Amino acid sequence: MSTLLPLSLLFLLACSSSSAQVIGPEPLEEPATEPSALPEPSTSAAAPTASVAAPTASVAVPEPAKACTKMGCLGLLDLRIESAPGKRGRYVVEVEADGMRGSCTMTLPYPKCGAPLSTCEGTLPVMAREGDACKVPAAEQTLLPMILGVAPERVTVRVTLDGKKLGEQTATPVYESVRPNGPGCDPVCKKATVTVVAGDKPPVRVSSDADAAKVASKCVKERKLRGVWKSELLVDKPRVLKVDEDWSVFFSEKTPKGKPQGITILVTPAGGCRIQPMD
């Protein structure tokens, strides 16, 4: 037999079921997540890193200043007179150039040292190089070399002995340029040498350094025997230098006091020699 519930109880149950709520902990709210910020696109493109070589500009380096001295100079012409050595008499050497004339007179044998060995005159600037010619034995003396203080294009030389003509020659000098103040510096002067044969040309006996050393050695040995000097010479080791047409031969010597000195012998192509003692 079924049990009927009272109407009031049913009505209460219905209301309770429709309005009932389950009470529990409140749900946790998840934090709002904002969308991650994306990097903004770059508006400037990266410049290419390719290296470009800079042009190399040439830099002019200034030249160093010239170191010039202040010496003066003249055009010069050397005259060499070849004659037989030891031939006595009065020699006159006449020179013509550029419309001018000059002459030098020499008498062989030469006077003793201290006296003039030559006299020169005329409108042409000319002089004789005396050097140590007075110390040369009379049998080996020759005419003095001469020098002109000009540089003519043509020159005529005439030589006489006791009024008799020994020789005459016209030459066209070949000059070389000389800069006494250094390369590239002014002034530029000219220099040349002319050789004139007076009389019979002396035979050529010396044509090499070895010939010159041999002649010079003989020369100093003969003078030592004659008592020209009393020093010991090292004749086995001479120093030979070609000077124009001659040879300069230097011998070391030792004086009796032990002071080292030297003797220079000038040897000509004809085999003559001149002694030039060194201080």
LODRENDO-696433 format. One line per field, with one value per residue: x, y, z of N, C-alpha, C in turn; residue number from 1. Coordinates in steps of 0.05 Angstrom, whole numbers, plus 5000, padded with zeros to 4 digits. Layout:
nxx (X, ...)
nyy (Y, ...)
nzz (Z, ...)
caxx (X, ...)
cayy (Y, ...)
cazz (Z, ...)
cxx (X, ...)
cyy (Y, ...)
czz (Z, ...)
seq (NUM, ...)
! end
This chain:
nxx (5017, 5014, 5046, 5021, 5047, 5043, 5014, 5036, 5087, 5111, 5109, 5147, 5195, 5201, 5212, 5258, 5296, 5300, 5323, 5371, 5440, 5508, 5557, 5621, 5693, 5714, 5726, 5793, 5818, 5848, 5906, 5903, 5930, 5970, 5981, 6046, 6095, 6113, 6174, 6182, 6183, 6245, 6257, 6302, 6349, 6405, 6470, 6513, 6572, 6617, 6685, 6716, 6771, 6808, 6828, 6897, 6933, 6987, 7042, 7082, 7150, 7192, 7253, 7318, 7353, 7405, 7473, 7515, 7579, 7616, 7656, 7697, 7715, 7756, 7759, 7807, 7868, 7915, 7983, 8029, 8096, 8134, 8200, 8269, 8303, 8348, 8373, 8410, 8401, 8367, 8299, 8239, 8171, 8117, 8050, 7987, 7920, 7850, 7857, 7897, 7964, 8018, 8078, 8129, 8193, 8247, 8307, 8352, 8405, 8362, 8362, 8387, 8345, 8297, 8305, 8272, 8246, 8226, 8201, 8144, 8102, 8057, 7992, 7959, 7935, 7981, 8023, 8079, 8085, 8124, 8138, 8176, 8219, 8271, 8298, 8308, 8357, 8405, 8413, 8364, 8326, 8268, 8224, 8181, 8114, 8056, 8003, 7941, 7898, 7849, 7798, 7805, 7778, 7813, 7884, 7950, 8016, 8084, 8152, 8218, 8289, 8344, 8332, 8321, 8271, 8238, 8190, 8120, 8051, 7981, 7922, 7858, 7827, 7797, 7748, 7730, 7675, 7675, 7653, 7665, 7637, 7604, 7559, 7511, 7515, 7530, 7590, 7600, 7657, 7710, 7760, 7821, 7875, 7932, 7983, 8047, 8098, 8166, 8217, 8251, 8209, 8211, 8228, 8179, 8182, 8156, 8096, 8059, 8035, 8071, 8118, 8128, 8136, 8183, 8220, 8218, 8238, 8291, 8307, 8305, 8343, 8391, 8396, 8402, 8452, 8483, 8479, 8435, 8393, 8391, 8359, 8321, 8288, 8226, 8226, 8203, 8149, 8116, 8067, 8028, 8002, 7965, 7973, 7946, 7986, 8031, 8062, 8052, 8091, 8095, 8138, 8147, 8186, 8236, 8264, 8331, 8321, 8276, 8227, 8169, 8163, 8154, 8167, 8154, 8155, 8153, 8141, 8155, 8128, 8173, 8210, 8235, 8245, 8219, 8233, 8195, 8199, 8162, 8133)
nyy (4977, 5041, 5099, 5162, 5225, 5285, 5343, 5391, 5379, 5360, 5405, 5435, 5406, 5410, 5465, 5470, 5439, 5467, 5515, 5505, 5512, 5495, 5505, 5523, 5530, 5590, 5594, 5599, 5656, 5660, 5695, 5749, 5742, 5779, 5787, 5769, 5818, 5831, 5840, 5902, 5912, 5930, 5991, 6010, 5986, 5943, 5969, 5950, 5913, 5912, 5927, 5984, 6003, 6060, 6111, 6117, 6172, 6204, 6231, 6286, 6287, 6334, 6354, 6348, 6406, 6434, 6429, 6475, 6501, 6563, 6573, 6601, 6594, 6585, 6578, 6533, 6515, 6467, 6462, 6418, 6407, 6367, 6349, 6335, 6309, 6346, 6379, 6434, 6507, 6567, 6571, 6589, 6592, 6605, 6625, 6628, 6649, 6661, 6711, 6733, 6738, 6705, 6688, 6646, 6642, 6599, 6574, 6523, 6488, 6494, 6548, 6550, 6527, 6573, 6616, 6648, 6605, 6614, 6664, 6700, 6733, 6780, 6789, 6746, 6708, 6670, 6622, 6588, 6524, 6514, 6483, 6431, 6431, 6451, 6416, 6372, 6332, 6361, 6333, 6309, 6347, 6379, 6419, 6465, 6450, 6487, 6535, 6562, 6616, 6615, 6585, 6569, 6557, 6542, 6534, 6556, 6534, 6550, 6532, 6551, 6543, 6575, 6613, 6581, 6546, 6494, 6466, 6469, 6474, 6468, 6462, 6434, 6438, 6388, 6394, 6383, 6387, 6423, 6427, 6462, 6472, 6431, 6377, 6397, 6450, 6519, 6556, 6530, 6506, 6498, 6450, 6427, 6390, 6399, 6371, 6385, 6373, 6386, 6390, 6329, 6276, 6247, 6179, 6130, 6100, 6084, 6054, 6031, 6017, 5982, 5991, 6044, 6039, 6010, 6046, 6088, 6063, 6053, 6105, 6127, 6094, 6107, 6160, 6155, 6130, 6173, 6205, 6239, 6234, 6204, 6164, 6105, 6069, 6038, 6005, 5961, 5960, 6001, 6054, 6066, 6115, 6139, 6201, 6245, 6245, 6225, 6186, 6178, 6158, 6131, 6122, 6093, 6116, 6116, 6159, 6172, 6186, 6159, 6179, 6170, 6181, 6201, 6191, 6219, 6203, 6229, 6202, 6205, 6190, 6184, 6163, 6195, 6225, 6259, 6284, 6291, 6307, 6294, 6332)
nzz (5000, 4983, 5009, 5018, 5012, 5048, 5018, 5028, 5042, 4995, 4964, 4990, 4982, 4928, 4920, 4947, 4917, 4869, 4881, 4905, 4918, 4906, 4952, 4952, 4947, 4915, 4846, 4820, 4788, 4727, 4709, 4665, 4603, 4563, 4494, 4470, 4457, 4392, 4356, 4326, 4256, 4226, 4197, 4173, 4130, 4139, 4127, 4074, 4088, 4058, 4046, 4018, 3983, 3997, 3952, 3936, 3944, 3913, 3946, 3942, 3954, 3981, 3951, 3981, 4004, 3964, 3982, 3972, 3962, 3960, 3923, 3872, 3802, 3744, 3672, 3649, 3616, 3609, 3590, 3565, 3554, 3515, 3515, 3499, 3555, 3597, 3560, 3548, 3548, 3525, 3529, 3496, 3501, 3463, 3461, 3429, 3430, 3425, 3401, 3433, 3460, 3492, 3530, 3557, 3587, 3597, 3625, 3618, 3650, 3708, 3755, 3824, 3878, 3902, 3870, 3814, 3764, 3715, 3669, 3651, 3603, 3568, 3534, 3541, 3594, 3624, 3656, 3686, 3716, 3768, 3813, 3842, 3807, 3810, 3842, 3813, 3781, 3735, 3688, 3678, 3673, 3646, 3604, 3637, 3657, 3634, 3645, 3624, 3637, 3613, 3571, 3512, 3445, 3405, 3404, 3394, 3398, 3403, 3404, 3419, 3418, 3439, 3400, 3356, 3322, 3352, 3350, 3331, 3343, 3331, 3366, 3383, 3441, 3483, 3528, 3596, 3642, 3703, 3769, 3822, 3869, 3881, 3859, 3812, 3826, 3815, 3798, 3730, 3703, 3654, 3635, 3608, 3575, 3536, 3497, 3474, 3428, 3430, 3388, 3372, 3387, 3449, 3462, 3481, 3541, 3584, 3598, 3631, 3699, 3723, 3694, 3709, 3764, 3763, 3738, 3775, 3821, 3806, 3800, 3853, 3878, 3851, 3867, 3922, 3923, 3906, 3949, 3956, 3992, 4057, 4077, 4092, 4043, 4026, 3975, 3953, 3956, 3926, 3916, 3862, 3819, 3765, 3734, 3694, 3639, 3663, 3716, 3785, 3836, 3898, 3953, 4016, 4071, 4121, 4166, 4193, 4246, 4258, 4245, 4208, 4138, 4070, 4000, 3937, 3870, 3807, 3745, 3677, 3610, 3578, 3611, 3647, 3712, 3769, 3833, 3891, 3952, 4011, 4063)
caxx (5000, 5031, 5043, 5018, 5059, 5025, 5018, 5054, 5115, 5119, 5114, 5172, 5217, 5205, 5224, 5286, 5313, 5303, 5339, 5395, 5466, 5531, 5576, 5649, 5713, 5711, 5747, 5815, 5818, 5874, 5914, 5900, 5956, 5971, 5997, 6074, 6101, 6131, 6192, 6173, 6202, 6263, 6253, 6327, 6364, 6434, 6488, 6532, 6598, 6640, 6705, 6724, 6798, 6810, 6848, 6922, 6942, 7016, 7051, 7108, 7170, 7210, 7282, 7335, 7367, 7433, 7494, 7534, 7598, 7616, 7682, 7697, 7733, 7760, 7766, 7836, 7880, 7942, 8001, 8052, 8116, 8152, 8226, 8291, 8313, 8376, 8384, 8415, 8396, 8345, 8275, 8216, 8146, 8098, 8022, 7967, 7892, 7829, 7868, 7917, 7990, 8034, 8102, 8145, 8221, 8260, 8335, 8362, 8393, 8348, 8378, 8382, 8319, 8294, 8305, 8251, 8254, 8214, 8189, 8121, 8091, 8039, 7964, 7946, 7942, 7996, 8044, 8092, 8084, 8152, 8139, 8203, 8237, 8298, 8310, 8314, 8384, 8405, 8411, 8337, 8307, 8253, 8210, 8160, 8086, 8045, 7974, 7927, 7875, 7825, 7791, 7800, 7770, 7837, 7908, 7975, 8040, 8109, 8175, 8244, 8313, 8365, 8323, 8315, 8245, 8238, 8164, 8096, 8027, 7955, 7905, 7830, 7825, 7772, 7745, 7711, 7662, 7683, 7635, 7680, 7619, 7588, 7541, 7487, 7520, 7545, 7591, 7610, 7681, 7721, 7788, 7832, 7904, 7943, 8011, 8062, 8125, 8186, 8240, 8246, 8193, 8226, 8217, 8162, 8194, 8138, 8068, 8043, 8043, 8095, 8141, 8132, 8148, 8211, 8236, 8220, 8256, 8318, 8312, 8312, 8368, 8413, 8399, 8413, 8481, 8495, 8476, 8414, 8382, 8403, 8338, 8315, 8263, 8213, 8223, 8190, 8120, 8108, 8039, 8029, 7977, 7967, 7965, 7947, 8003, 8053, 8056, 8061, 8100, 8101, 8153, 8149, 8213, 8240, 8288, 8348, 8309, 8253, 8202, 8160, 8157, 8149, 8179, 8138, 8170, 8137, 8154, 8144, 8128, 8199, 8227, 8247, 8233, 8222, 8230, 8180, 8199, 8138, 8139)
cayy (5000, 5065, 5120, 5189, 5247, 5308, 5362, 5414, 5370, 5359, 5432, 5445, 5393, 5421, 5491, 5468, 5429, 5486, 5538, 5496, 5519, 5482, 5526, 5513, 5551, 5605, 5586, 5618, 5670, 5660, 5722, 5756, 5741, 5796, 5775, 5778, 5840, 5823, 5862, 5917, 5909, 5952, 6006, 6016, 5962, 5944, 5977, 5929, 5916, 5909, 5949, 5997, 6014, 6089, 6116, 6125, 6196, 6207, 6254, 6295, 6291, 6355, 6347, 6362, 6430, 6430, 6441, 6486, 6520, 6588, 6576, 6610, 6579, 6596, 6558, 6529, 6498, 6459, 6457, 6401, 6409, 6345, 6356, 6317, 6318, 6354, 6395, 6461, 6529, 6586, 6563, 6608, 6579, 6625, 6615, 6646, 6639, 6681, 6737, 6743, 6724, 6704, 6672, 6640, 6637, 6582, 6568, 6498, 6478, 6514, 6558, 6537, 6532, 6600, 6635, 6642, 6586, 6623, 6691, 6700, 6760, 6781, 6795, 6721, 6699, 6645, 6620, 6562, 6510, 6509, 6460, 6424, 6426, 6459, 6394, 6351, 6334, 6375, 6315, 6300, 6370, 6384, 6445, 6466, 6452, 6514, 6536, 6585, 6623, 6617, 6560, 6576, 6535, 6534, 6545, 6550, 6535, 6550, 6529, 6556, 6539, 6594, 6626, 6562, 6534, 6465, 6455, 6486, 6457, 6480, 6441, 6440, 6423, 6374, 6402, 6370, 6407, 6421, 6442, 6462, 6476, 6407, 6369, 6414, 6477, 6537, 6557, 6507, 6514, 6478, 6443, 6409, 6388, 6397, 6363, 6395, 6361, 6405, 6375, 6301, 6265, 6227, 6152, 6122, 6077, 6076, 6052, 6017, 6021, 5966, 6005, 6068, 6031, 6002, 6070, 6103, 6049, 6058, 6133, 6131, 6080, 6123, 6184, 6146, 6126, 6199, 6219, 6259, 6231, 6182, 6149, 6078, 6069, 6013, 6006, 5937, 5963, 6028, 6059, 6079, 6129, 6153, 6229, 6255, 6227, 6216, 6168, 6187, 6134, 6138, 6103, 6099, 6117, 6120, 6175, 6162, 6191, 6142, 6192, 6160, 6201, 6189, 6204, 6216, 6205, 6233, 6189, 6213, 6168, 6181, 6150, 6214, 6225, 6283, 6277, 6310, 6298, 6302, 6342)
cazz (5000, 4980, 5028, 5005, 5028, 5049, 4996, 5037, 5042, 4967, 4955, 5002, 4969, 4901, 4921, 4956, 4896, 4847, 4889, 4920, 4906, 4919, 4962, 4952, 4942, 4890, 4826, 4816, 4763, 4713, 4701, 4636, 4588, 4539, 4472, 4471, 4437, 4371, 4348, 4303, 4234, 4223, 4172, 4160, 4122, 4147, 4105, 4067, 4102, 4039, 4049, 3993, 3987, 3991, 3932, 3947, 3931, 3914, 3961, 3932, 3975, 3972, 3949, 4001, 3994, 3955, 3998, 3953, 3973, 3945, 3909, 3844, 3785, 3717, 3652, 3649, 3596, 3617, 3568, 3572, 3533, 3515, 3503, 3508, 3581, 3601, 3537, 3558, 3531, 3532, 3515, 3496, 3493, 3456, 3460, 3418, 3434, 3428, 3394, 3452, 3459, 3517, 3527, 3581, 3581, 3616, 3618, 3630, 3675, 3724, 3778, 3850, 3890, 3914, 3848, 3795, 3743, 3690, 3667, 3632, 3596, 3545, 3540, 3548, 3621, 3623, 3676, 3687, 3742, 3774, 3831, 3853, 3785, 3817, 3856, 3794, 3770, 3710, 3665, 3675, 3673, 3622, 3605, 3657, 3647, 3635, 3649, 3613, 3653, 3595, 3558, 3484, 3428, 3391, 3415, 3379, 3415, 3388, 3422, 3407, 3435, 3431, 3375, 3335, 3327, 3358, 3344, 3332, 3342, 3336, 3377, 3392, 3466, 3491, 3555, 3615, 3660, 3731, 3788, 3847, 3892, 3885, 3837, 3808, 3836, 3798, 3769, 3715, 3690, 3635, 3639, 3588, 3573, 3509, 3498, 3451, 3426, 3423, 3377, 3368, 3408, 3465, 3460, 3503, 3555, 3606, 3588, 3651, 3727, 3729, 3683, 3725, 3790, 3758, 3734, 3800, 3839, 3796, 3805, 3881, 3885, 3841, 3884, 3948, 3919, 3903, 3974, 3956, 4019, 4072, 4091, 4082, 4028, 4021, 3946, 3943, 3958, 3919, 3909, 3836, 3810, 3739, 3736, 3667, 3623, 3680, 3738, 3812, 3850, 3926, 3969, 4045, 4080, 4150, 4170, 4214, 4272, 4262, 4237, 4182, 4118, 4044, 3976, 3913, 3845, 3783, 3723, 3651, 3591, 3567, 3630, 3665, 3739, 3786, 3861, 3907, 3980, 4026, 4090)
cxx (5017, 5023, 5042, 5030, 5040, 5033, 5036, 5083, 5126, 5126, 5140, 5196, 5222, 5219, 5253, 5305, 5318, 5321, 5365, 5420, 5488, 5551, 5603, 5669, 5710, 5733, 5768, 5814, 5846, 5881, 5911, 5928, 5953, 5988, 6026, 6079, 6121, 6149, 6182, 6193, 6219, 6259, 6279, 6342, 6393, 6451, 6507, 6559, 6622, 6659, 6714, 6751, 6798, 6832, 6874, 6932, 6972, 7023, 7079, 7127, 7189, 7239, 7298, 7350, 7396, 7452, 7516, 7553, 7599, 7644, 7678, 7716, 7735, 7764, 7796, 7844, 7909, 7958, 8024, 8071, 8135, 8178, 8247, 8301, 8342, 8388, 8386, 8407, 8373, 8320, 8254, 8192, 8126, 8070, 8004, 7939, 7874, 7840, 7888, 7942, 8004, 8058, 8115, 8173, 8233, 8289, 8343, 8392, 8381, 8367, 8372, 8355, 8319, 8294, 8283, 8262, 8243, 8204, 8168, 8111, 8072, 8010, 7948, 7954, 7955, 8018, 8055, 8089, 8112, 8155, 8167, 8223, 8266, 8313, 8317, 8342, 8384, 8402, 8383, 8317, 8294, 8238, 8186, 8132, 8075, 8015, 7964, 7903, 7850, 7821, 7785, 7792, 7794, 7861, 7931, 7998, 8065, 8132, 8201, 8266, 8335, 8358, 8316, 8289, 8248, 8211, 8142, 8072, 8002, 7936, 7877, 7825, 7797, 7768, 7726, 7700, 7670, 7664, 7649, 7662, 7601, 7570, 7517, 7491, 7535, 7570, 7602, 7634, 7693, 7751, 7797, 7862, 7912, 7973, 8024, 8090, 8144, 8211, 8232, 8230, 8209, 8213, 8200, 8174, 8175, 8109, 8049, 8052, 8068, 8120, 8148, 8145, 8177, 8229, 8240, 8239, 8285, 8326, 8320, 8337, 8392, 8418, 8410, 8443, 8496, 8492, 8455, 8398, 8393, 8382, 8334, 8288, 8252, 8206, 8208, 8160, 8111, 8078, 8040, 8002, 7982, 7956, 7969, 7964, 8027, 8043, 8067, 8067, 8109, 8115, 8152, 8179, 8214, 8266, 8305, 8337, 8285, 8227, 8193, 8153, 8152, 8163, 8161, 8155, 8151, 8152, 8140, 8144, 8156, 8219, 8241, 8232, 8239, 8217, 8215, 8179, 8174, 8147, 8130)
cyy (5023, 5085, 5146, 5209, 5271, 5328, 5384, 5405, 5368, 5387, 5442, 5432, 5405, 5448, 5489, 5458, 5449, 5508, 5530, 5503, 5504, 5503, 5513, 5536, 5564, 5597, 5608, 5631, 5670, 5688, 5726, 5756, 5758, 5783, 5787, 5798, 5829, 5846, 5876, 5914, 5934, 5965, 6012, 5990, 5965, 5951, 5955, 5935, 5913, 5933, 5958, 6010, 6044, 6093, 6127, 6149, 6198, 6233, 6262, 6300, 6312, 6346, 6362, 6386, 6423, 6444, 6450, 6505, 6545, 6594, 6586, 6593, 6593, 6573, 6557, 6510, 6492, 6453, 6440, 6401, 6385, 6352, 6336, 6327, 6326, 6371, 6424, 6483, 6546, 6578, 6585, 6593, 6601, 6612, 6636, 6633, 6662, 6709, 6749, 6726, 6726, 6686, 6668, 6632, 6621, 6576, 6543, 6498, 6501, 6524, 6544, 6544, 6559, 6621, 6628, 6624, 6594, 6652, 6690, 6728, 6758, 6787, 6770, 6713, 6671, 6646, 6592, 6550, 6501, 6484, 6456, 6419, 6433, 6436, 6371, 6354, 6346, 6357, 6305, 6322, 6373, 6411, 6443, 6464, 6480, 6513, 6563, 6591, 6627, 6589, 6565, 6551, 6524, 6548, 6537, 6554, 6532, 6549, 6534, 6551, 6555, 6606, 6607, 6547, 6503, 6452, 6475, 6468, 6473, 6458, 6452, 6425, 6410, 6378, 6383, 6391, 6401, 6438, 6442, 6463, 6452, 6401, 6387, 6442, 6493, 6547, 6531, 6517, 6491, 6475, 6423, 6409, 6384, 6391, 6372, 6383, 6382, 6389, 6346, 6290, 6244, 6200, 6145, 6097, 6068, 6076, 6038, 6024, 6006, 5980, 6030, 6061, 6023, 6026, 6085, 6090, 6053, 6086, 6138, 6117, 6095, 6148, 6177, 6142, 6152, 6216, 6241, 6258, 6206, 6166, 6122, 6078, 6041, 6011, 5981, 5940, 5992, 6030, 6076, 6091, 6143, 6181, 6241, 6235, 6216, 6196, 6180, 6161, 6142, 6115, 6112, 6099, 6121, 6135, 6163, 6166, 6174, 6154, 6182, 6183, 6186, 6205, 6198, 6222, 6208, 6222, 6197, 6189, 6163, 6168, 6169, 6214, 6251, 6275, 6299, 6300, 6310, 6311, 6323)
czz (5000, 5000, 5014, 5023, 5028, 5028, 5004, 5037, 5014, 4956, 4966, 4989, 4941, 4901, 4929, 4933, 4874, 4855, 4903, 4904, 4920, 4926, 4964, 4948, 4915, 4870, 4823, 4789, 4751, 4705, 4671, 4623, 4563, 4518, 4473, 4448, 4416, 4363, 4323, 4280, 4231, 4195, 4158, 4154, 4130, 4122, 4099, 4079, 4083, 4041, 4021, 3998, 3979, 3970, 3945, 3932, 3934, 3927, 3951, 3955, 3966, 3972, 3970, 3988, 3986, 3974, 3980, 3968, 3954, 3933, 3881, 3828, 3758, 3697, 3649, 3627, 3605, 3591, 3578, 3548, 3535, 3501, 3513, 3535, 3581, 3579, 3545, 3538, 3541, 3516, 3518, 3486, 3488, 3452, 3448, 3421, 3438, 3422, 3413, 3450, 3486, 3513, 3555, 3573, 3604, 3607, 3633, 3629, 3691, 3746, 3803, 3861, 3905, 3893, 3828, 3773, 3716, 3692, 3645, 3628, 3573, 3554, 3547, 3576, 3621, 3644, 3675, 3715, 3749, 3793, 3843, 3831, 3791, 3831, 3838, 3783, 3742, 3686, 3659, 3674, 3646, 3625, 3625, 3644, 3651, 3638, 3638, 3630, 3637, 3584, 3529, 3468, 3412, 3404, 3398, 3397, 3398, 3408, 3407, 3428, 3424, 3404, 3353, 3341, 3330, 3349, 3346, 3328, 3347, 3344, 3384, 3418, 3470, 3521, 3570, 3633, 3689, 3748, 3816, 3872, 3897, 3861, 3836, 3817, 3816, 3812, 3757, 3699, 3673, 3640, 3618, 3589, 3544, 3512, 3472, 3451, 3415, 3413, 3372, 3393, 3423, 3463, 3485, 3516, 3577, 3595, 3607, 3679, 3734, 3719, 3700, 3751, 3786, 3754, 3760, 3820, 3832, 3803, 3834, 3889, 3875, 3859, 3912, 3946, 3918, 3929, 3974, 3982, 4031, 4088, 4078, 4068, 4025, 3992, 3936, 3943, 3951, 3914, 3883, 3828, 3784, 3741, 3708, 3650, 3639, 3700, 3764, 3828, 3878, 3940, 3999, 4052, 4110, 4154, 4191, 4242, 4277, 4255, 4210, 4163, 4092, 4022, 3952, 3889, 3822, 3759, 3697, 3632, 3579, 3586, 3649, 3692, 3753, 3815, 3875, 3936, 3994, 4053, 4111)
seq (1, 2, 3, 4, 5, 6, 7, 8, 9, 10, 11, 12, 13, 14, 15, 16, 17, 18, 19, 20, 21, 22, 23, 24, 25, 26, 27, 28, 29, 30, 31, 32, 33, 34, 35, 36, 37, 38, 39, 40, 41, 42, 43, 44, 45, 46, 47, 48, 49, 50, 51, 52, 53, 54, 55, 56, 57, 58, 59, 60, 61, 62, 63, 64, 65, 66, 67, 68, 69, 70, 71, 72, 73, 74, 75, 76, 77, 78, 79, 80, 81, 82, 83, 84, 85, 86, 87, 88, 89, 90, 91, 92, 93, 94, 95, 96, 97, 98, 99, 100, 101, 102, 103, 104, 105, 106, 107, 108, 109, 110, 111, 112, 113, 114, 115, 116, 117, 118, 119, 120, 121, 122, 123, 124, 125, 126, 127, 128, 129, 130, 131, 132, 133, 134, 135, 136, 137, 138, 139, 140, 141, 142, 143, 144, 145, 146, 147, 148, 149, 150, 151, 152, 153, 154, 155, 156, 157, 158, 159, 160, 161, 162, 163, 164, 165, 166, 167, 168, 169, 170, 171, 172, 173, 174, 175, 176, 177, 178, 179, 180, 181, 182, 183, 184, 185, 186, 187, 188, 189, 190, 191, 192, 193, 194, 195, 196, 197, 198, 199, 200, 201, 202, 203, 204, 205, 206, 207, 208, 209, 210, 211, 212, 213, 214, 215, 216, 217, 218, 219, 220, 221, 222, 223, 224, 225, 226, 227, 228, 229, 230, 231, 232, 233, 234, 235, 236, 237, 238, 239, 240, 241, 242, 243, 244, 245, 246, 247, 248, 249, 250, 251, 252, 253, 254, 255, 256, 257, 258, 259, 260, 261, 262, 263, 264, 265, 266, 267, 268, 269, 270, 271, 272, 273, 274, 275, 276, 277, 278, 279)
! end
